[in-house]
Amino acid sequence: MKKSRTKIIIILSFLLSFITIVHAEKLSLDWPKMIDSSLGKITAYQPQALSFENGILRLNMAIALKPTGKTVDTFGSIKAQCQFTIDPQTKEGQCKDFTISSIDVPSMVIMTNQLQNAMLKYMHKNPLRLSQEMLDINLEITSIQQSKSTSSFNVKPPKIYYSDVPTILVSIDGQPQLRKVKDSDLMRVINTAFIILNDPQTGQYYLRAGNRWMMASGIFADWFVVTDVPNKIKKIQTSVTSKPKSDSDFIEKAILTTEPAALLQSDGKPEFTPIKGTDLLYVENTDDNIFMHIKTQQYYALLSGRWYRSNNLNKKSIWTSVEPHALPKTFANIPDDSAKANVLASVVNSKKAKEAVIQNSVPTTAIVDRKKATLKVDYDGEPQFKPIKGTKIKYAANTKKAVLRVGNRYYANTNAVWFVAGNPIGPWTVAVSVPRLIYTIPVASPYYYLTFNYIYGYDPFSVYSAYFPGYFGSYIYNGALIYGTGFYNRGWIGNAYYGYPFTYGLGFNYNPYLGWYPASYYLNPFWFGAGLSLGLPPNFFWYNSWLGPLGYPLFAGFPFAYLNFYNSWGWNVIQGRTFFYLPNLLARSNLFRNQLQQQVLKSDQRRQKRAEIKSAKNKARVDKRKKARAERDRKRRVEKDRKRKAERDRKRKVARDRKRKKPQRVQRRKKPRTVHRKPPRRVHRRPPVVVLPPRRVHPPRRVYPPRHRHPEPGYHGPRVVIPRRRIYTPRRRIYTPRRRAPVYRGHHQEGNRGTVITPKRRVIIRQKGGHHRSIRRGRHR
């Protein structure tokens, strides 16, 4: 009996799981839908509910049309409405009377009516079904997205460098922090995505720049390329190899910065090429987007989807930001087949910009297995939480995972899957819902991208999850597409380093086929090998989270923007579809790869041309040196021959003179001529008689005893009286300015007229009747 019960329970549980999976597939895995029509293949993505009032459901649906005979599809959007009724028992609803209010396909306006008829025909045969729970969550997500401001991103210009030689920009997150490399005496700067090593014995720094090593005496000193490095550096060089064949062998200069910065560079002096139908010139010999407006003679540059303007193009250029609507209208006239058509995604009101905005609203959905999806979070020490400004949420600073604390619960996110736990260590389980407070994280926070990951529903075995392109840093700013928030956040530096995504410094450009990718991909640090083992915690990767939630960027040769994060879990954990089905993805990747090959080919041609010019210059320089050396040797030979000939003539003359027996004249020193003079005649004269006046005899001077006392008491010495000597000299009056002295009270009698200071520093007190007495200042007896 017990065995039969257990069998029944197992069968029922299996049927329940099958029913839940089928139910989830009906609600999620049937999107996107592939529709065959006379126009071609139409891909309809999961609709988003805009509003539900009085039984009328308004929807917004993204579509992709690939016309027959073409390999790349174009994006559009459909706004529709239907009569939506919900069954009170099953809590599921179905759309009836599906009508399309507007359809927008920017690149194919002519085919709008045919596309509308094809979509109506399909939707009438396959009516839209949604559960009430799914509808409520969809409406809540729509309200969250509409509440987000599209003008709160930071567009202030970073520090922009310009170079006309192959240069690499090395961004360091704050001041350089050195940590010891495992099994070596070398030190490495950990708070950067580049490999910078320090040799403590010599004090030299080594930078891995592409396929080259560069060296400097200080980390902010001048870097120069070295061909021979120490053996301990060569041992590390085997694990730090560049993957693709690139132009990184031509790097000549390195710029290190500790603040947000961007690099614009050209292969030599800028070579301008006109764009048909516009008043623009673009710099051809560069991978960056640099333009010149002919009318205003101003330069425009596109960095991470943001436009900047300058009056000149040199090392001291001052760049200012340009709003998308303030851009000259001639940018919208760039042809679709132009070499710079990729910038149209950042030009407002252009067809490519509208398609990019539609494409940026398409979610990626998946079903997550609640039992198989696991998470382990490692911290650099004890967990340390810091508050997010403007919210009541705290985030863990000393881990590379996104861990948030909301109240007494902890929520973690990795590869677009939410987890929840009661403490920061775990155990972690797949979350079935997240607080709405998480979706209020401001733009300035490094965890703003988490507000684009949603949970649509769940059952006992799985969770229905989805994320939008904003999860990997693709945002809409005033009608144009940009990359990154533009805000700089300092990472965690301890025994390990955990950084946050950078908006600038990696040269991200948008491609309509596969999304955001680094422009100078061959100078990207993530092309280097697996990095160095630093003796740090096992969860530390040298690239860590610089590019956001994706932990392993660019290893497959694809840009990270439109890769499916759910693929990293494996098909046994995640069930779902990326919004690009496989044939379309391969077609786009092949097209993008062809474009990259063309870029590399052009770059190789430019490098080869530059190398030829450089070799010609070197040859001319060598020829000039040889010519100068030959001229210098000729002059030396002429001077040497002249001296030899002069010495030979002198010797011949000496021999000829000896033969003729002519004495050689010897120049003697002339003696000074002596002049004899008679001595002067002496005249004897009598000395003059000096009559002195008679000497006057004066009486002896009276000598008074000294004022000081004698050591012996009562003895004052002999009293000698010497008469005063009188000298008769004419009297002279000395007029000195009178100075009023302070009145010393008590030193004069009552009725005194006043005081006068004399040159002898005496105070004369004038009294009535003309009598007066003098008092020496400071001493009164």
VEXLUMDREN-776990 format. One record per residue (C-alpha): residue in three letters; z, x, y. Coordinates in steps of 0.02 Angstrom, whole numbers, padded with zeros to 5 digits, always signed. Example, Ala and Ser with C-alpha at 12.3 -4.5 7.8 and 13.67 -1.06 7.14 Angstrom:
BEGIN
Ala+00390+00615-00225 Ser+00357+00684-00053 
END
This chain:
BEGIN
Met+00000+00000+00000 Lys+00046+00140+00118 Lys-00115+00232+00080 Ser-00219+00078+00119 Arg-00125+00056+00284 Thr-00157+00236+00332 Lys-00341+00215+00289 Ile-00351+00059+00396 Ile-00265+00148+00541 Ile-00384+00296+00528 Ile-00535+00181+00523 Leu-00472+00080+00671 Ser-00438+00238+00771 Phe-00612+00303+00731 Leu-00690+00139+00783 Leu-00586+00138+00943 Ser-00640+00313+00984 Phe-00821+00268+00948 Ile-00808+00114+01058 Thr-00730+00212+01201 Ile-00863+00347+01188 Val-01002+00219+01185 His-00921+00131+01332 Ala-00911+00295+01427 Glu-01091+00334+01385 Lys-01144+00165+01454 Leu-01050+00198+01614 Ser-01095+00380+01640 Leu-01217+00464+01523 Asp-01357+00343+01560 Trp-01374+00430+01729 Pro-01490+00503+01786 Lys-01624+00388+01722 Met-01802+00448+01686 Ile-01935+00322+01739 Asp-02119+00341+01697 Ser-02239+00266+01823 Ser-02418+00281+01882 Leu-02360+00399+02019 Gly-02275+00517+01899 Lys-02099+00543+01835 Ile-01958+00466+01937 Thr-01779+00526+01916 Ala-01650+00399+01975 Tyr-01475+00467+02000 Gln-01311+00373+01991 Pro-01299+00250+02136 Gln-01156+00255+02260 Ala-01075+00093+02313 Leu-01071+00076+02503 Ser-00986-00094+02520 Phe-00941-00250+02419 Glu-00918-00409+02518 Asn-00942-00591+02470 Gly-01014-00543+02302 Ile-01152-00434+02380 Leu-01151-00252+02327 Arg-01241-00127+02440 Leu-01296+00033+02356 Asn-01369+00201+02401 Met-01470+00289+02265 Ala-01550+00461+02266 Ile-01716+00483+02177 Ala-01833+00626+02138 Leu-02021+00600+02119 Lys-02131+00725+02029 Pro-02312+00672+02053 Thr-02433+00692+01911 Gly-02507+00866+01902 Lys-02365+00948+02002 Thr-02219+01048+01939 Val-02096+01020+02081 Asp-02025+00853+02133 Thr-01977+00788+02304 Phe-01816+00698+02347 Gly-01791+00530+02427 Ser-01660+00393+02447 Ile-01657+00208+02418 Lys-01543+00081+02502 Ala-01530-00078+02400 Gln-01420-00229+02375 Cys-01388-00352+02234 Gln-01284-00501+02183 Phe-01140-00425+02084 Thr-01033-00535+01972 Ile-00884-00473+01871 Asp-00832-00548+01705 Pro-00643-00584+01714 Gln-00619-00547+01529 Thr-00714-00385+01505 Lys-00691-00328+01687 Glu-00874-00277+01691 Gly-01005-00327+01816 Gln-01194-00338+01821 Cys-01319-00331+01963 Lys-01438-00478+01987 Asp-01575-00505+02114 Phe-01595-00319+02146 Thr-01688-00293+02311 Ile-01732-00134+02406 Ser-01696-00140+02593 Ser-01767+00033+02635 Ile-01841+00182+02547 Asp-01857+00355+02621 Val-01963+00493+02542 Pro-01995+00614+02687 Ser-02135+00712+02603 Met-02230+00561+02534 Val-02229+00419+02658 Ile-02395+00352+02594 Met-02328+00318+02419 Thr-02176+00221+02478 Asn-02240+00049+02428 Gln-02297+00104+02255 Leu-02130+00190+02226 Gln-02036+00035+02282 Asn-02133-00075+02161 Ala-02100+00045+02016 Met-01913+00049+02051 Leu-01900-00141+02067 Lys-01993-00165+01903 Tyr-01875-00046+01812 Met-01714-00114+01888 His-01760-00294+01842 Lys-01786-00242+01661 Asn-01630-00132+01658 Pro-01500-00212+01771 Leu-01360-00103+01839 Arg-01191-00121+01753 Leu-01024-00063+01820 Ser-00843-00095+01777 Gln-00725-00158+01910 Glu-00622+00001+01897 Met-00778+00108+01919 Leu-00831+00004+02068 Asp-00661+00022+02152 Ile-00662+00210+02127 Asn-00840+00221+02189 Leu-00797+00125+02347 Glu-00645+00235+02375 Ile-00750+00394+02358 Thr-00876+00324+02481 Ser-00738+00289+02607 Ile-00671+00466+02584 Gln-00842+00543+02613 Gln-00875+00436+02766 Ser-00709+00486+02841 Lys-00757+00669+02837 Ser-00820+00738+03001 Thr-00987+00828+02996 Ser-00954+00922+03159 Ser-00789+01006+03120 Phe-00863+01161+03040 Asn-00850+01329+03127 Val-01016+01389+03199 Lys-00951+01528+03312 Pro-01054+01685+03290 Pro-00977+01824+03186 Lys-01000+02006+03230 Ile-01187+02029+03201 Tyr-01255+02203+03165 Tyr-01438+02252+03173 Ser-01518+02401+03088 Asp-01698+02459+03067 Val-01657+02569+02916 Pro-01600+02511+02743 Thr-01416+02471+02770 Ile-01277+02395+02666 Leu-01139+02291+02745 Val-00970+02313+02659 Ser-00844+02177+02700 Ile-00661+02217+02672 Asp-00531+02079+02674 Gly-00410+02155+02799 Gln-00353+02335+02801 Pro-00406+02434+02646 Gln-00279+02430+02505 Leu-00286+02569+02375 Arg-00235+02548+02193 Lys-00243+02674+02053 Val-00385+02664+01926 Lys-00328+02657+01746 Asp-00343+02821+01648 Ser-00396+02916+01804 Asp-00319+02997+01957 Leu-00440+02903+02071 Met-00389+02764+02190 Arg-00493+02609+02226 Val-00499+02488+02372 Ile-00461+02322+02288 Asn-00483+02199+02432 Thr-00672+02207+02432 Ala-00812+02154+02316 Phe-00889+02328+02329 Ile-00835+02481+02232 Ile-00750+02606+02348 Leu-00659+02751+02266 Asn-00544+02883+02340 Asp-00510+03055+02271 Pro-00330+03101+02320 Gln-00361+03286+02286 Thr-00502+03305+02411 Gly-00471+03151+02518 Gln-00655+03101+02503 Tyr-00712+02919+02486 Tyr-00857+02865+02373 Leu-00954+02702+02393 Arg-01070+02630+02262 Ala-01221+02568+02361 Gly-01353+02500+02243 Asn-01412+02643+02134 Arg-01337+02774+02248 Trp-01168+02848+02287 Met-01118+02876+02467 Met-00977+02987+02528 Ala-00869+02998+02685 Ser-00715+03094+02741 Gly-00631+02932+02794 Ile-00659+02752+02748 Phe-00718+02710+02924 Ala-00807+02876+02952 Asp-00994+02906+02941 Trp-01062+02880+02764 Phe-01203+02985+02695 Val-01295+02984+02529 Val-01245+03113+02399 Thr-01343+03159+02243 Asp-01210+03262+02156 Val-01039+03183+02130 Pro-00887+03249+02035 Asn-00880+03227+01847 Lys-00740+03097+01857 Ile-00853+02992+01968 Lys-00998+03015+01846 Lys-00889+02946+01705 Ile-00864+02787+01804 Gln-01048+02782+01853 Thr-01095+02737+01674 Ser-01001+02570+01690 Val-01064+02534+01867 Thr-01250+02514+01847 Ser-01367+02404+01946 Lys-01447+02268+01841 Pro-01617+02232+01923 Lys-01749+02353+01982 Ser-01732+02346+02168 Asp-01747+02438+02332 Ser-01567+02495+02327 Asp-01628+02675+02303 Phe-01679+02675+02486 Ile-01508+02638+02562 Glu-01474+02762+02700 Lys-01330+02686+02799 Ala-01168+02591+02766 Ile-01070+02482+02887 Leu-00889+02440+02844 Thr-00802+02294+02928 Thr-00633+02207+02912 Glu-00684+02048+03004 Pro-00817+01914+02976 Ala-00984+01999+03005 Ala-01167+01981+02964 Leu-01310+02104+02951 Leu-01488+02086+03012 Gln-01605+02226+02961 Ser-01788+02267+02958 Asp-01888+02398+02868 Gly-01924+02507+03018 Lys-01969+02436+03188 Pro-01993+02246+03187 Glu-02169+02190+03143 Phe-02203+02017+03216 Thr-02322+01891+03138 Pro-02370+01725+03219 Ile-02339+01557+03134 Lys-02485+01436+03143 Gly-02462+01283+03250 Thr-02305+01349+03335 Asp-02250+01460+03478 Leu-02153+01570+03359 Leu-02165+01745+03291 Tyr-02067+01800+03139 Val-02018+01974+03084 Glu-02120+02009+02929 Asn-02040+02171+02870 Thr-01871+02094+02829 Asp-01792+01974+02706 Asp-01689+01894+02846 Asn-01746+01748+02952 Ile-01779+01823+03124 Phe-01892+01733+03248 Met-01951+01757+03426 His-01990+01611+03542 Ile-02142+01663+03644 Lys-02109+01551+03795 Thr-01928+01601+03823 Gln-01944+01777+03749 Gln-01782+01749+03652 Tyr-01738+01796+03475 Tyr-01671+01669+03348 Ala-01585+01712+03184 Leu-01530+01599+03042 Leu-01367+01650+02956 Ser-01290+01538+02822 Gly-01385+01389+02893 Arg-01323+01420+03071 Trp-01438+01466+03216 Tyr-01397+01606+03338 Arg-01491+01665+03492 Ser-01504+01832+03586 Asn-01606+01908+03727 Asn-01643+02068+03633 Leu-01645+02139+03459 Asn-01548+02301+03448 Lys-01379+02369+03398 Lys-01293+02302+03556 Ser-01364+02126+03551 Ile-01252+01983+03606 Trp-01280+01827+03501 Thr-01231+01648+03545 Ser-01229+01495+03434 Val-01363+01360+03450 Glu-01329+01180+03400 Pro-01458+01105+03279 His-01516+00979+03409 Ala-01534+01114+03544 Leu-01659+01213+03441 Pro-01835+01220+03516 Lys-01943+01080+03446 Thr-02076+01204+03393 Phe-01969+01251+03242 Ala-02002+01080+03166 Asn-02190+01118+03168 Ile-02176+01262+03044 Pro-02300+01222+02903 Asp-02236+01188+02728 Asp-02345+01328+02658 Ser-02279+01455+02782 Ala-02182+01608+02725 Lys-02034+01543+02826 Ala-02039+01362+02768 Asn-01866+01382+02690 Val-01784+01374+02863 Leu-01842+01194+02884 Ala-01688+01136+02788 Ser-01586+01191+02940 Val-01703+01111+03069 Val-01649+00935+03115 Asn-01773+00792+03091 Ser-01892+00895+02985 Lys-01948+00831+02815 Lys-01864+00974+02722 Ala-01700+00943+02814 Lys-01702+00759+02766 Glu-01739+00803+02584 Ala-01600+00933+02585 Val-01477+00805+02652 Ile-01527+00682+02515 Gln-01519+00818+02383 Asn-01347+00868+02445 Ser-01281+00693+02409 Val-01324+00695+02223 Pro-01171+00716+02110 Thr-01158+00807+01945 Thr-01067+00703+01814 Ala-00987+00743+01646 Ile-00863+00678+01517 Val-00717+00797+01488 Asp-00628+00801+01320 Arg-00443+00782+01360 Lys-00385+00877+01207 Lys-00507+01023+01205 Ala-00504+01064+01390 Thr-00360+01185+01418 Leu-00300+01292+01562 Lys-00188+01444+01583 Val-00136+01503+01755 Asp-00077+01681+01783 Tyr+00018+01734+01938 Asp+00043+01902+02020 Gly+00231+01894+02001 Glu+00329+01735+02029 Pro+00228+01586+02096 Gln+00227+01583+02285 Phe+00173+01424+02375 Lys+00118+01411+02556 Pro+00088+01252+02656 Ile-00085+01189+02703 Lys-00084+01154+02890 Gly-00096+00972+02937 Thr-00044+00907+02765 Lys+00107+00896+02652 Ile+00019+00997+02517 Lys+00063+01175+02466 Tyr-00050+01297+02375 Ala-00013+01444+02261 Ala-00060+01604+02353 Asn-00038+01733+02214 Thr-00163+01668+02086 Lys-00351+01656+02078 Lys-00344+01476+02016 Ala-00334+01331+02137 Val-00156+01266+02111 Leu-00088+01132+02228 Arg+00086+01058+02241 Val+00095+00875+02292 Gly+00273+00811+02289 Asn+00348+00860+02121 Arg+00182+00873+02030 Tyr+00062+01021+02017 Tyr-00127+01000+02012 Ala-00249+01138+01965 Asn-00438+01140+01974 Thr-00559+01256+01887 Asn-00746+01233+01859 Ala-00740+01053+01926 Val-00603+00992+01807 Trp-00433+00932+01868 Phe-00272+00974+01775 Val-00093+00918+01803 Ala+00078+00989+01755 Gly+00262+00966+01793 Asn+00288+01149+01842 Pro+00174+01288+01904 Ile+00175+01379+01737 Gly+00119+01232+01630 Pro+00078+01166+01505 Trp-00075+01095+01590 Thr-00164+00936+01535 Val-00324+00856+01599 Ala-00282+00741+01744 Val-00338+00560+01741 Ser-00313+00539+01928 Val-00270+00642+02080 Pro-00176+00590+02237 Arg-00281+00532+02384 Leu-00181+00654+02490 Ile-00283+00797+02415 Tyr-00440+00729+02496 Thr-00362+00753+02669 Ile-00366+00943+02657 Pro-00441+01005+02822 Val-00601+01104+02840 Ala-00510+01262+02894 Ser-00420+01274+02727 Pro-00495+01384+02590 Tyr-00473+01238+02469 Tyr-00581+01116+02565 Tyr-00711+01121+02426 Leu-00588+01030+02310 Thr-00616+00870+02410 Phe-00788+00856+02331 Asn-00725+00842+02151 Tyr-00683+00665+02094 Ile-00621+00573+01941 Tyr-00716+00410+01911 Gly-00621+00347+01759 Tyr-00541+00390+01593 Asp-00501+00326+01419 Pro-00378+00388+01286 Phe-00494+00529+01235 Ser-00597+00581+01387 Val-00606+00585+01576 Tyr-00760+00542+01678 Ser-00777+00674+01815 Ala-00907+00720+01947 Tyr-00931+00840+02091 Phe-01047+00850+02240 Pro-01138+01004+02310 Gly-00997+01025+02437 Tyr-00895+01092+02291 Phe-00994+01254+02299 Gly-01002+01266+02489 Ser-01157+01167+02536 Tyr-01117+01052+02683 Ile-01206+00943+02812 Tyr-01179+00990+02995 Asn-01253+00871+03124 Gly-01402+00827+03015 Ala-01438+01003+02950 Leu-01385+01098+02795 Ile-01262+01244+02811 Tyr-01168+01357+02691 Gly-00980+01381+02701 Thr-00854+01312+02823 Gly-00864+01462+02939 Phe-00675+01490+02938 Tyr-00599+01654+02881 Asn-00445+01653+02769 Arg-00353+01811+02718 Gly-00331+01830+02530 Trp-00182+01882+02426 Ile-00152+02069+02407 Gly-00017+02127+02287 Asn-00033+02211+02120 Ala-00194+02111+02111 Tyr-00312+02043+02242 Tyr-00367+01862+02253 Gly-00491+01825+02391 Tyr-00571+01669+02462 Pro-00756+01631+02488 Phe-00843+01717+02634 Thr-00967+01622+02742 Tyr-01050+01777+02811 Gly-01084+01952+02746 Leu-01184+01910+02589 Gly-01341+01847+02675 Phe-01351+01673+02600 Asn-01514+01580+02631 Tyr-01569+01410+02570 Asn-01714+01384+02452 Pro-01774+01205+02422 Tyr-01801+01240+02238 Leu-01634+01308+02183 Gly-01519+01302+02334 Trp-01419+01441+02415 Tyr-01448+01621+02364 Pro-01416+01793+02441 Ala-01565+01852+02543 Ser-01538+02037+02510 Tyr-01500+02006+02328 Tyr-01531+02186+02281 Leu-01391+02241+02397 Asn-01269+02112+02331 Pro-01111+02185+02255 Phe-01113+02058+02114 Trp-01266+02138+02036 Phe-01159+02287+01989 Gly-01082+02301+01818 Ala-00922+02227+01750 Gly-00818+02329+01871 Leu-00674+02447+01843 Ser-00516+02428+01744 Leu-00376+02454+01869 Gly-00227+02428+01756 Leu-00198+02259+01839 Pro-00157+02092+01757 Pro-00286+02036+01627 Asn-00341+01889+01734 Phe-00400+02004+01872 Phe-00587+02021+01898 Trp-00656+02133+02031 Tyr-00768+01995+02097 Asn-00628+01863+02076 Ser-00661+01707+02181 Trp-00766+01774+02324 Leu-00900+01645+02295 Gly-00784+01499+02272 Pro-00752+01406+02111 Leu-00888+01493+02012 Gly-00806+01641+01928 Tyr-00960+01731+01862 Pro-01099+01723+01991 Leu-01276+01788+01980 Phe-01266+01867+01808 Ala-01409+01760+01741 Gly-01520+01798+01888 Phe-01503+01622+01959 Pro-01425+01571+02122 Phe-01254+01495+02095 Ala-01279+01345+02209 Tyr-01363+01225+02088 Leu-01295+01286+01924 Asn-01191+01161+01826 Phe-01008+01214+01826 Tyr-00976+01104+01676 Asn-01087+01214+01568 Ser-00954+01349+01572 Trp-00840+01240+01463 Gly-00963+01225+01320 Trp-01037+01068+01244 Asn-00887+01040+01130 Val-00776+01013+01284 Ile-00897+00936+01410 Gln-01025+00801+01376 Gly-01144+00757+01514 Arg-01303+00800+01607 Thr-01339+00904+01756 Phe-01441+00815+01887 Phe-01586+00933+01846 Tyr-01657+00898+01674 Leu-01719+01047+01578 Pro-01909+01043+01611 Asn-01880+01020+01797 Leu-01752+01161+01800 Leu-01871+01279+01710 Ala-02013+01234+01827 Arg-01904+01263+01979 Ser-01833+01425+01910 Asn-02008+01490+01871 Leu-02068+01446+02045 Phe-01917+01527+02122 Arg-01939+01679+02011 Asn-02120+01694+02067 Gln-02063+01688+02247 Leu-01936+01824+02214 Gln-02068+01929+02129 Gln-02181+01908+02280 Gln-02038+01957+02394 Val-02001+02110+02288 Leu-02187+02155+02285 Lys-02198+02142+02474 Ser-02039+02241+02489 Asp-02108+02374+02373 Gln-02266+02383+02476 Arg-02164+02402+02634 Arg-02058+02536+02553 Gln-02211+02628+02492 Lys-02290+02619+02664 Arg-02130+02678+02743 Ala-02118+02819+02617 Glu-02297+02872+02657 Ile-02260+02871+02843 Lys-02101+02968+02812 Ser-02192+03096+02703 Ala-02328+03114+02837 Lys-02194+03142+02968 Asn-02108+03268+02856 Lys-02273+03358+02826 Ala-02308+03364+03013 Arg-02132+03427+03044 Val-02154+03563+02910 Asp-02323+03614+02982 Lys-02248+03626+03155 Arg-02107+03734+03090 Lys-02230+03847+02998 Lys-02336+03864+03154 Ala-02183+03907+03260 Arg-02124+04032+03130 Ala-02297+04114+03125 Glu-02301+04126+03315 Arg-02127+04201+03317 Asp-02177+04329+03184 Arg-02334+04374+03281 Lys-02234+04406+03440 Arg-02112+04513+03343 Arg-02255+04616+03269 Val-02334+04641+03441 Glu-02168+04697+03515 Lys-02135+04812+03369 Asp-02309+04890+03384 Arg-02283+04915+03571 Lys-02117+05003+03544 Arg-02190+05111+03406 Lys-02337+05160+03515 Ala-02223+05202+03663 Glu-02114+05312+03553 Arg-02267+05399+03483 Asp-02336+05435+03659 Arg-02168+05505+03714 Lys-02161+05623+03565 Arg-02339+05681+03597 Lys-02300+05717+03779 Val-02146+05818+03732 Ala-02246+05919+03608 Arg-02384+05948+03735 Asp-02260+06009+03866 Arg-02180+06128+03744 Lys-02349+06198+03702 Arg-02387+06232+03887 Lys-02214+06308+03907 Lys-02173+06205+04056 Pro-01988+06192+04084 Gln-01924+06020+04082 Arg-01846+05963+04240 Val-01664+05928+04220 Gln-01592+05810+04343 Arg-01428+05878+04404 Arg-01293+05786+04491 Lys-01294+05811+04678 Lys-01136+05882+04754 Pro-01067+05798+04907 Arg-01102+05891+05069 Thr-00948+05962+05156 Val-00933+05950+05345 His-00822+06077+05436 Arg-00739+06007+05589 Lys-00623+06090+05712 Pro-00447+06030+05713 Pro-00397+05930+05865 Arg-00312+06023+06006 Arg-00127+05992+06016 Val-00054+05943+06184 His+00132+05974+06207 Arg+00211+05842+06315 Arg+00388+05812+06363 Pro+00471+05660+06290 Pro+00503+05519+06412 Val+00674+05506+06489 Val+00760+05342+06446 Val+00898+05291+06564 Leu+01021+05178+06480 Pro+01130+05062+06579 Pro+01311+05105+06585 Arg+01408+05041+06438 Arg+01533+04913+06479 Val+01703+04930+06403 His+01780+04767+06351 Pro+01958+04736+06306 Pro+01997+04719+06124 Arg+01966+04548+06045 Arg+02111+04443+05997 Val+02121+04419+05811 Tyr+02211+04267+05749 Pro+02284+04253+05578 Pro+02172+04176+05443 Arg+02187+03991+05413 His+02222+04014+05230 Arg+02395+04058+05172 His+02443+04223+05102 Pro+02497+04228+04922 Glu+02669+04278+04978 Pro+02763+04135+05054 Gly+02813+04156+05234 Tyr+02696+04303+05266 His+02545+04277+05375 Gly+02492+04454+05406 Pro+02502+04557+05563 Arg+02470+04465+05723 Val+02337+04561+05817 Val+02277+04497+05981 Ile+02104+04551+06034 Pro+02035+04496+06199 Arg+01881+04385+06185 Arg+01721+04475+06223 Arg+01626+04395+06363 Ile+01438+04407+06364 Tyr+01353+04353+06520 Thr+01193+04266+06478 Pro+01098+04136+06574 Arg+01149+03960+06526 Arg+01020+03846+06450 Arg+01032+03662+06425 Ile+00986+03597+06255 Tyr+00936+03417+06261 Thr+00960+03326+06097 Pro+00938+03141+06065 Arg+01098+03048+06062 Arg+01144+02962+05903 Arg+01267+02825+05895 Ala+01404+02864+05775 Pro+01513+02736+05692 Val+01674+02700+05784 Tyr+01821+02771+05691 Arg+01960+02651+05720 Gly+02129+02732+05746 His+02056+02897+05809 His+02052+02851+05992 Gln+02168+02776+06117 Glu+02160+02600+06178 Gly+02037+02578+06317 Asn+01910+02710+06265 Arg+01737+02688+06334 Gly+01639+02743+06179 Thr+01588+02890+06068 Val+01450+03020+06080 Ile+01395+03140+05942 Thr+01365+03317+06002 Pro+01256+03448+05917 Lys+01414+03528+05846 Arg+01450+03369+05751 Arg+01596+03325+05859 Val+01644+03154+05918 Ile+01682+03145+06102 Ile+01795+03002+06148 Arg+01777+02959+06329 Gln+01931+02895+06412 Lys+01972+02818+06576 Gly+01985+02937+06721 Gly+01851+03053+06655 His+01964+03138+06528 His+01902+03154+06352 Arg+01945+03236+06190 Ser+01838+03292+06043 Ile+01872+03260+05861 Arg+01778+03349+05719 Arg+01709+03222+05599 Gly+01789+03220+05432 Arg+01934+03334+05479 His+02074+03272+05595 Arg+02238+03351+05620 
END
